[in-house]
Amino acid sequence: NLNMTEDKTATEDFQAGKYAEAVEKYSALINATPNFSSYYLKRGQCYLKSNKYKEALQDAQKASSLGEKSMELAMLGGKVATKLQMYEEAYRFYKIGVELDNTNTDLVEGLRNLQQAILDEYELEGGEDAEKGYSAVDFCSQDPYPGDDKLLQIEQKILENKHNIQDTIPWKDYKDGGEFRGQASEAAIEAHSLMVAGKLEEAVQKFTFAIETEPNNAILRRLRSEAYYIMDDKINSLRDLWAIPKNQRRVEVWRLGGQIFHDLNLPLHAELWFKNATRLTDGKDEGVKILFQRTRIQRLYAPLCNNLAINVEFSDFGKCVVAKKAIKEGEELFTEKPLIMGQVMDKDNNFALSCDNCAASILTAEDYFGSTLETMEPDLKELIRESWPDIPTVACDKCQKVKYCSEDCRRQAWVSQHELICPARSEATKKLHEISQNLGHGVAEDGVWKNLWDAHFSPLFLARVWSSIISAAKHMMKESDGSVPTAEQWAKARSPFRKFMAFGNSSAADSMPTILNLIREIFKDCGDGVQYKITDNEFNGRYFQAVCNLQTFSSPITPYHRFMTRVSKLGAEDTRGMRMLKYLQTTPHLNTYCGLFQLQSCLNHSCTNNVQVSDAEVEGYGGVKVVAKADIKKGDELFTTYIDTSMPRRLRRAWLFRSFNFWCHCHRCEFEGDGPEVCTECQKKAENNSLFLACGQCHRAWYCSVPCQKSAWRRGHRKICRKTKSSTDAAANQDSIELSNKEPEK
C-alpha cells in the first residue's frame, strides 16, 4: 500500500511537470523493490522529459534486463538512444515494439525519426564520397608471423637444391664489355622491339648477347626476366632477377620477383619481395600491397580450404570467400567451430544449462519438465529414465559456478583460459562475472549503478581472449624453462587473432573505463611472475575486433531433441510415445554464444546475400554452417548480410557506412532508389514538386519514364525485385505511384 501511494504521488508529480520530484520518488521505490521494471520505465520517462537522455537509456536498459517487453519500453529506449546517436541500440528497442504491433502509429513515427537521424548524419558528413571509408589493405599488417624465418630457410633450400639458385654472384667478378658495349646497346634496343612485337624467343637471344657483353646491366637483366616470364619460363626469369644486387633492385624487380615466387608456391619469398617493393614506394603503391596480402591470405587460408568448394582470397575490399566450383542452392559449403567463444548477454540465456567450453546443452529431464515430472504416470517416468540422455554436469572445482558437459571440457577450459578469469580467483574476476550476469550493469567507479558495457557480447569474451593469449605464452615459457615469456612466445600466442580485422571510429577505452580498469586489474598478476599490461589502444583494438567479426551461434541439438528422436522410434504398440507428446510442446531455449570463426569472418556483406549462416553441431561443439541460398557460379563471391536488409536503400547504406565504414554497391543498392524525387536509372530530378512513378512490385525504385524503367529491368532490377513485405516499408513509400514491371507482349 505504501508503494502504491508513493507511485500515485510520483505519477501526479510527473503529470504536473515536476520531473525532479518524480525522479526522487521513483528512485525510492526502486531502492525498495529493485527488480520491478515498471518503476525504471517511469523514472526513465522523467529523465526523458528532463532531457537527461543518458540516465533515461540506463533505466530502459535495466528494465529490459529484468525481462520487460512492452511498447512503453520500446518507445522510451528507442527515443533516448536515437537522441544519443546510438542507432543500433535504438533499433534494438524499436524491434521489441515491431514484434508487439508493427502498425502502432507512435512506433512507425519513432522508426521514421530514427531513419531520419541516420540520414541527417549521412548528409551532414557529405553523403557518399568515394574518398571516404577505409582502404582494406591499410588495415593489414606486413609483419612476419612467428616461425616465418624458419620457413624462409626451408624455401631457400628448395631454391638451391631444386632450381640451383644460389647466392647472388658479386658484380665485381664481371668484365665491363669493353669495345662490344655499342653492339650490346644496339642488341638491347632490337630485343626490346622484338619483345613488344611478341617475338619473345628472338628477344631473349638478343638480350642474352647484350647481357653477356654487359653482365652488370640491371636493366637488361630485368627486361630479359620479363621476356622469360611471359614465356612462362619462371626459373630463368627468377635467375636474372636474383643476379641483380639488392641495392640495385628497383620496384619493378621486387614486384616481378614476388609474382614469380608466388607462382612457384614459395610464399615466404614472395612476401619478402613484395614487402621490399612496398618499402621503396613508401607504402603508396596500393597494387604491391594488395599482391602481398593475396600471397599471405592464400598461405594462411589454403590449408583450411583444401577439401572445400571455396577459397579465401584478397580483393580491393579485403578478404573474400570465392567459389572454386559451381554451387547449387541448398548446398552446404562448410561448417566451422569457433577459434574462441563467449556469452551473448540476453536475459533468456541460462548458461547453467550449457557447457561453457563447447556450448553443448546440459539440459536434464528435471530442468525441462520441472515439477510436472513428479505428476506423470509411472510408465512415462520410466520412458524418461530410459530415453533422456544421461547428462554429466561438471562444475569448475574452484568457483562451482561455471558449468561443463564433461571433465575433458572442464580441463580444456581451465588450461586455455578459465584459470586466469575464474570468479574465485579475485575480486576483480568475481565483479566481471557479476557484470556479465547483470547484462552489462554494475556499480561504476563513482559508486553509481549504471550500464558499464556497450555491446551485446559479454565483457568476459575480451577477458577470454587475453586469458588465452597469456595462458599460451606461459605454457611456451614453461616448456622452454624460461622465467618470463619471450617476445617470440608472446607473438606466437597472439598470432591466431591476427586474422581478424578491427575497425572503429570511437574509443571503447574512454566510454567503458570501469571495464577497462577491471580487466587491467585481472591481468596485472597472471601468476608465475607474469604480468600483462593492457593499453587503451589494445583494449580498443580487441573490442572492435570483436564488434567487426563475432558471429552468434547456438548448439542446435539438445537432450530434448535427442529424447524426441528416441520417442519417435517407439513401436506403434507402445502408447507411451503418444501420451508423452502433451508434455513436449515447448521447445527449450537455445543459449546464445558468440565466437570468432576463421572462415565465416571472411564473408562480406551484400543486401542480396547468396549464403545463409546458421547454427550447427560440429564435432560435438556448437558452431556454424554456411549454406547456399541460391545457385553460385564458379569464381563468384559468397556474401552474407551484416544488417536487417528490409530497410530502405539509403538507410541501409548509411547504416553500413556508419557501422562498417563502406558504401554498399551490391545489386540491390545499384537498382533500388532513394525516393520518387530522382530517377533511379538516369538520376534525372523531378521538377515542379512532381514525383516519379514507382516499381509496382517492390516500391523501391522510381523512374522518370517507361524507357528508363525497361532499361533498369533488363539491366538487373528484375533480379532483385521483390514484393514489399513490411508494412513499415510500405508506409515509407506511401507517396509513390505504381508502375508495372511487365515487359510488353511482342
Buried (B, 14 or more C-beta within 10 A) or exposed (E): EEEEEBBEEBBEBBEEEBBEBBBBBBBEBBEEEEEBBBBBBBBBBBBBBBEBBEBBBBBBBBBBBBEBBBBBBBBBBBBBBBBBEBBBBBBBBBBBBBEBEBEBEBBBEBBEBBBEBBBEBBEEEEBBEEEEBBEBBEEBEBEBBBEBEEBBEEBBEBBEEEBEBEEEEEBEEBEEBEEBBEEBBEBBEBBBEBBEEEBBEBBBBBBBBBBBBBBBBBBBBBBBBBBBBBBEBBBBBBBBBBBBEEEEBEBBBBBBBBBBBBBBEBBBBBBBBBBBBBEBBEEEBBEBBBBBBBBBBBBBBEEBBEEBBBBBBBBEBBBBBBBEEEBEEEBEBBBBBBBBBBBBBBEEBEBBBBBBBBBBBBBBBEBBBEEEBEEBEEEBBEBBEEBBBEBEBBBBEBBEBBBBBBEEBBBBBBEBBBBBBBBBBBEBBBBBBEBBBBBBBBBBEEEEBBBBBBBBBBBBBBBBBBBBBBBBBBBBBEEEEEEEBEEBBBBBBBBBBBBBBBBBEEEBBEEBBBBBBBBBBBBEBBEEEBEBEBEEEEBBBBBBBBBBBBBBBBBBBBBBBBBBEBBEEBEEEEEBBEBBEEBEEEEBBBBBBBBBBBBBBBBBBBBBBBBBBEBBBBEBBBBBBBBBBBEBEEEBBBBBBBBEBEBBBBBBBBBBBBBBBBBBEBBBBBBBBBBBBBBBBEEBEBEEEEEBBBBBBBBBBBBBBEEBBBBBBEEEBEEBBEEBEBEBBEBBBEEBEEBEBEEEEE
